[in-house]
């Protein structure tokens, strides 16, 4: 367990160093057009994830999101607009691409990808249900803390959830805004 945490911490430091070095050379990419046939399934926002491990780990990024839990794409950015990574998924798995789309890693699912690079398997079904204005059902181990349902207006909404089991405790916060083309 400690070895995995050390490896994740090392990976995050390397990633942050590379991002700092390339901040001026890699600009925010335009939203993907592969899923634009459904403009109602397009959002932008900010994701904050805190893992109460020893040492505590945090991940924060702005994002553009398209699709649903079965097929979609998500681009992660720094607050300055520099692209961190790009993920896309479908029924056959999930792919994570670096900012230049030159290297990719394939995973069996979006949850497996989030487990590897964020340290926690995120409740994707619950997040998309909430984003689409439905009543989200928290998966086992997760509890929904705040559910301000996204409105059809351009206002921002907030989602907070906590995973209590399995340990370590995970806190997830998403600020979301529906986008239109």
SVG drawing of the C-alpha trace seen along z (x, -y; Angstrom):
<svg xmlns="http://www.w3.org/2000/svg" viewBox="-34 -31 44 35">
<polyline fill="none" stroke="black" stroke-width="0.4" points="0.0,0.0 2.8,-2.4 4.7,-1.6 1.6,-2.5 1.2,-5.8 4.9,-6.6 4.6,-5.8 1.5,-7.9 3.1,-10.8 6.2,-10.5 4.0,-10.4 2.1,-13.5 5.4,-15.4 6.8,-14.4 3.5,-15.4 3.5,-18.8 7.1,-19.4 6.5,-18.6 3.4,-20.9 5.3,-23.7 8.0,-23.4 5.5,-23.2 2.9,-25.7 3.6,-28.2 3.8,-25.6 0.6,-23.6 -2.5,-25.6 -6.1,-24.6 -7.5,-22.5 -10.9,-23.2 -13.6,-20.8 -13.7,-17.5 -16.1,-17.3 -16.5,-13.5 -19.5,-13.7 -21.0,-17.1 -24.1,-15.4 -25.6,-15.7 -25.0,-19.3 -27.2,-18.6 -24.5,-16.2 -21.7,-18.8 -20.4,-20.5 -17.4,-22.4 -16.4,-22.7 -13.9,-22.0 -13.1,-18.8 -11.5,-18.6 -10.6,-15.2 -9.0,-14.7 -7.8,-11.3 -7.3,-11.2 -4.3,-9.0 -0.9,-9.4 0.3,-11.7 -2.9,-13.4 -3.3,-13.6 -5.3,-16.1 -6.2,-16.5 -7.8,-19.6 -8.4,-20.5 -10.8,-22.3 -12.4,-20.2 -14.6,-19.9 -16.9,-16.9 -19.0,-15.4 -21.2,-12.2 -22.4,-9.9 -21.1,-7.1 -21.1,-4.7 -19.4,-6.9 -17.7,-10.2 -14.6,-12.4 -13.0,-14.6 -10.2,-17.1 -8.4,-18.3 -6.8,-21.7 -4.8,-23.8 -6.4,-27.0 -4.2,-28.8 -5.7,-26.8 -2.9,-24.4 -4.1,-21.0 -3.1,-18.3 -4.6,-15.2 -7.5,-13.9 -9.6,-10.8 -12.1,-9.1 -14.2,-6.0 -16.7,-3.7 -18.1,-0.2 -14.7,1.3 -12.7,-0.7 -11.1,-4.0 -8.0,-5.7 -5.9,-8.4 -3.8,-10.5 -1.1,-13.0 -1.6,-16.7 -0.1,-16.3 -2.1,-13.1 1.3,-11.4 1.2,-8.8 -1.9,-6.8 -2.7,-4.2 -5.7,-1.9 -7.8,-0.7 -10.8,1.7 -13.1,-1.0 -13.3,-4.7 -13.3,-3.6 -10.0,-1.7 -8.5,-4.8 -9.6,-7.1 -8.3,-4.5 -4.9,-4.5 -4.4,-8.2 -6.6,-9.9 -6.2,-7.3 -9.9,-6.5 -12.5,-4.8 -14.9,-7.6 -18.7,-7.0 -19.2,-7.8 -22.9,-6.7 -23.8,-8.9 -22.0,-11.9 -23.7,-11.6 -27.1,-11.0 -26.6,-14.2 -25.3,-16.2 -28.4,-15.2 -30.8,-16.4 -31.7,-12.9 -31.6,-11.7 -28.2,-10.1 -27.9,-6.8 -24.7,-6.6 -22.8,-3.3 -21.8,-1.2 -19.3,-3.0 -20.2,-6.5 -22.5,-9.1 -23.9,-12.1 -23.3,-15.2 -24.7,-17.9 -26.7,-17.7 -27.5,-21.0 -29.1,-19.8 -27.8,-21.4 -30.3,-23.7 -31.0,-24.2 -29.8,-27.8 -26.2,-28.7 -25.8,-28.8 -23.2,-26.7 -24.2,-23.8 -22.3,-21.8 -21.9,-18.2 -20.2,-16.8 -19.8,-13.2 -17.6,-11.2 -16.4,-7.7 -16.1,-6.2 -15.3,-2.6 -13.0,-1.2 -10.4,-3.4 -8.8,-5.8 -11.7,-8.3 -12.2,-10.2 -13.9,-13.6 -15.2,-14.6 -16.4,-18.0 -17.5,-19.0 -18.6,-22.4 -20.5,-22.1 -21.9,-24.3 -23.8,-23.0 -22.3,-24.3 -24.0,-24.9 -22.5,-25.1"/>
</svg>
